[in-house]
Amino acid sequence: MDFGDALRALKQGARVARAGWNGKGMWLKLAPGSVIGARDAKCGHATAHRAEELEHPEGEIEVLPHIDMRAADGTIVVGWLASQTDMLADDWRIVGDTVQPDAFAAPFDSARTA
């Protein structure tokens, strides 16, 4: 399947990978958007944002939907970006279980960003 098919599968909850990737166990997953309390921010840009929000400790940080990658070493790369080679490849496939949403993911309220 091509990248467009892979993107559609991601949006339906599937994990996808390229047959041409060298590392075993690598895949992509769409992380849904969520809202976290400012006090719960633990890393990266969210931590800096948390420092601003702590004047209002009840503040919230909106995390937008994004694509994450499980790397060959088992780590998760947050905010994976496709290369041109990835976008033009026809070796995409669905991996793992059948299409299903993450059990731990909060639903994203698209009305909040409208």
C-alpha positions, 0 to 999 in steps of 0.5 A: 500500500502507498503512504496515502493508504497508510495514513488512512489506516493510521486515522482508523487506529492501525499501526503501520510500518514499511517493509523496507525499514531495517529495524525489527518491531518498528511501527507508526501509530497516530496519537490522538490529541488530549488535554492535560493539566498544567501540573501533569506536564512532565517533559519537553515543551510541555514542561516549559509551558507548565512553568508559564501555566503554574501561575494558574495551576488549574490551567490546561495544556492542549496536545494535538494529534500526532504520529509517533514511531516505535523505534528498533530499540523500543523507544517511542519517537514523539512527532515522527516526520515522513521523509520523501522516500517514505511518502513515495514508497509503496511498501507500507503495511498494517502491522500488529493487531487489527485496527483498534483505538488505544485503550489509554488514549483520551479522545480529541475534541476537535471542536476545541480547536475550531 
